Each structure stands twice: as structure tokens, then as C-alpha cells.
Amino acid sequence: MKRSLDDLLKGIPAQTGNGGKPPQPKGTSGEKRTGPETQLDRITAGAKRVLQEEADERAEKLERLKAAREARDKT
């Protein structure tokens, strides 16, 4: 005898409370921590800051080079 999906789900209560959306994993709600900042958090923030500064410098350099190349090619 084959079981149908309805037979398998008969004993499981209906899910409510999330509006049909998949549940969000814990810790990813976007809220800031209220506890003390750990050393790893400080290191991570510093590394992100350095990477962002380098990316900004690279973008500025590319803009300067692009402007210089366009000025050179106009003549």
C-alpha cells in the first residue's frame, strides 16, 4: 500500500507565526551586539577598514589614470 503525502503529514501540527516565510537563522537579524566587543571583532573591523581604504585608493587611482588616458588620446 502506497502512502500519500496527506497520510504522512496527518500527525504533524500546522505551522503558524512566520507568515509563510522561511525562518531566519539566529544571529542574523542585523541587530548590533550589546555585549563587549571581542578582540576578534576589533581585528575584523580593522581589516575591513583597511580593505575599504585600499579599495577607495584603487578607485581614485583608476579615475586619475582614465582621465589621463582620455586627455592623451584627445590630442
Number of C-alpha atoms within 10 A of each C-alpha: 3 5 7 8 8 8 9 9 10 9 8 7 7 7 8 7 7 9 8 8 7 7 9 9 7 6 9 8 8 6 7 8 8 6 6 7 9 9 9 9 11 11 11 12 12 12 12 12 12 12 12 12 12 12 12 12 12 12 12 12 12 12 12 12 12 12 12 11 11 11 10 9 8 6 5
